[in-house]
Amino acid sequence: MKKTIYFSFVLTILTVFLVNSVFAFGVTTWYWKGNPLTMEPGETQKIFLELQNMIGDDDVAAEVKLTKGSEIAEITDSNTIYSVPAKTKDTKVNVRISVPETDPIGRSYTLGFSIKTVNPGGGGVGLSTGFTKEFDVQVAEKPKPPIIEEKPGKGFPWLTLVIAIAIVIVFAVIVKKAGKGRTK
């Protein structure tokens, strides 16, 4: 009975420490289920995932693998084990996506990534945290910017010209009359 209580206590303490490390590490991207990346046939885009390690004081090493969508995507970094310093959220995993020119509008791909913490030295016993991140790539025609039609002009502003000439004539007449009145 005493051993069971001791074991439960140790397990509880260990769980508290492990939960802290689980929440310390994560990944973000601009795309997720329900918010796909939209690309046209023949288009290539470079995107990135961001690894973050916001809670805790320990740096983390993480291995990232592409698990779905390798027919259109690849991780372009030479090393897929990333050092994620403590209190950071901007360790980039660079990904290139190329949609074939022959793909029809409406085709969809799912990209999947496996992310897990690893022991960077490779030795010893380590506890790891792992999860997956998935999002869709939708082949679609991107909306074209609206064409702004120029309305044909109404021609020369004749009314404005007539009014301007009338004002000049009235002004000239007033000046001429004012000049005649002074000479007498």
URMO-V514344 format. One line per field, one symbol per residue. ss: DSSP state (2 for helix, 1 for strand, 0 for the rest). psi: psi as a letter, one per 40 degrees, with the letter a starting at -180 (. if undefined). A space follows every 50 residues. Layout:
BEGIN
ss = ???
psi = ???
END
This chain:
BEGIN
ss = 02222222222222222222222211110001001011100001111111 11100000011111111100001110000011110001111111111100 00000001111111111100000000000111111111100000000000 0000000222222222222222222222222220
psi = ddddddddddddddddddddddeehiiiieiihegihhiiheihihiiih iigdhiehiihhhhiheieeeeiiheidhehhhhiififfhhhhhhhhhi dehiheiiihhihhhiiihdeeiahihihiiihiiihhhihihiiihhhh hiieahgddddddddddddddddddddddddde.
END
